[in-house]
Structures are given as C-alpha cells and as structure tokens.
Amino acid sequence: MQVRRVYYQVLKLLLFLLTPVMLWMGQMLLTDCNMPVLVVASSDLYPSFLNRGDLLFLTNYKEEPIRVGEIVVFKVDGREIPIVHRVLKVHEKENGTVKMLTKGDNNLVDDRGLYPPGKFWLERADVIGVVKGYVPYVGIAAIILQEHPKVKYVLLAWVGVSLWT
C-alpha cells in the first residue's frame, strides 16, 4: 500500500512539472515561434507602449510581412537577452529579402549601435517574433524570481513540500 502511494506522489509531481512544458510546446507549434511568450525586462518602449514586467505574446509566421510601426523581438550575435523594439524602417527587395531598422520608443537613437559591428540592418532571420498582444505587469513575478534567486528557491521548496503531502 505504501509503494502505491509513492508511485502516486511521483506521478503527481511529474504531471505538475510536464504540464507547462507541454503547453509551451503547443504554443510553439501554433505560433511558429520558439519563444511564444516573453516578459519585457527593460523600459525601452515606455511610456508609449510596454512597461517592464508586461507579458508579450508573439508569432513568427514567415509568410506574414513585418511593417513599420510593429513591435518585434530580435536577437543579435553577442547579446544573450532578446531585445523588444519598434520597427522604424523596412527595405524589401524584389528577391524577397527584407532588412529592417529598429528603435526603442524611449531611446534617442536607432538600434544600429546594438547590432554587431558592420551590421546596419536586421534581417528576417534575426527576428524571434512579432508582438501580437500583451498583458500588463503579469510578468513581474518572473522578473522578481530572476533578480532574487532566494525567493525562487523558497517557492520551489514550498511547491515540492505541498505536492509531496
């Protein structure tokens, strides 16, 4: 009887751990985006749009064009954290290549200084996703957990104990 209870607790723990992973994978398939949900970590688009801690929902459909004024999330070589900025200019060529220039609404200059040396435009391959919606301040909990690891460990211990009992 005791063995059965241990199996039940292990299965409950596995279900708790795997459910978010399955939801994340499903969102990746639906949005064609490796990072379908993202928390804004800076205030580069404040005060016009996004605040630190806002939760963003992204898509990355290759056939959907990116236009001036849209907010994109991009990653460039040499920077670990993705950047969330507005598209300032777009150059589309006849052969289908697209180059774009971005800028944070709260920044005085465009993002050419953020791009790798010698690169003056972003390409479609640099874009992680296009912002389709957001929920204000929901991601602040993720920022707190990132910036204060002790809170994260206490929360994980509490979840582990509550699941085991």
Rosetta blueprint (number, residue, H / E / L):
1 M L
2 Q H
3 V H
4 R H
5 R H
6 V H
7 Y H
8 Y H
9 Q H
10 V H
11 L H
12 K H
13 L H
14 L H
15 L H
16 F H
17 L H
18 L H
19 T H
20 P H
21 V H
22 M H
23 L H
24 W H
25 M H
26 G H
27 Q H
28 M H
29 L H
30 L H
31 T H
32 D L
33 C L
34 N L
35 M L
36 P L
37 V E
38 L E
39 V E
40 V L
41 A L
42 S L
43 S L
44 D L
45 L L
46 Y L
47 P L
48 S L
49 F L
50 L L
51 N L
52 R L
53 G L
54 D L
55 L E
56 L E
57 F E
58 L E
59 T E
60 N L
61 Y L
62 K L
63 E L
64 E L
65 P L
66 I L
67 R L
68 V L
69 G L
70 E L
71 I E
72 V E
73 V E
74 F E
75 K L
76 V L
77 D L
78 G L
79 R L
80 E L
81 I L
82 P L
83 I E
84 V E
85 H E
86 R E
87 V E
88 L E
89 K E
90 V E
91 H E
92 E E
93 K L
94 E L
95 N L
96 G L
97 T L
98 V E
99 K E
100 M E
101 L E
102 T E
103 K E
104 G L
105 D L
106 N L
107 N L
108 L L
109 V L
110 D L
111 D H
112 R H
113 G H
114 L L
115 Y L
116 P L
117 P L
118 G L
119 K L
120 F L
121 W L
122 L E
123 E E
124 R H
125 A H
126 D H
127 V E
128 I E
129 G E
130 V E
131 V E
132 K E
133 G E
134 Y E
135 V E
136 P L
137 Y L
138 V L
139 G L
140 I H
141 A H
142 A H
143 I H
144 I H
145 L H
146 Q H
147 E H
148 H L
149 P H
150 K H
151 V H
152 K H
153 Y H
154 V H
155 L H
156 L H
157 A H
158 W H
159 V H
160 G H
161 V H
162 S H
163 L H
164 W H
165 T L
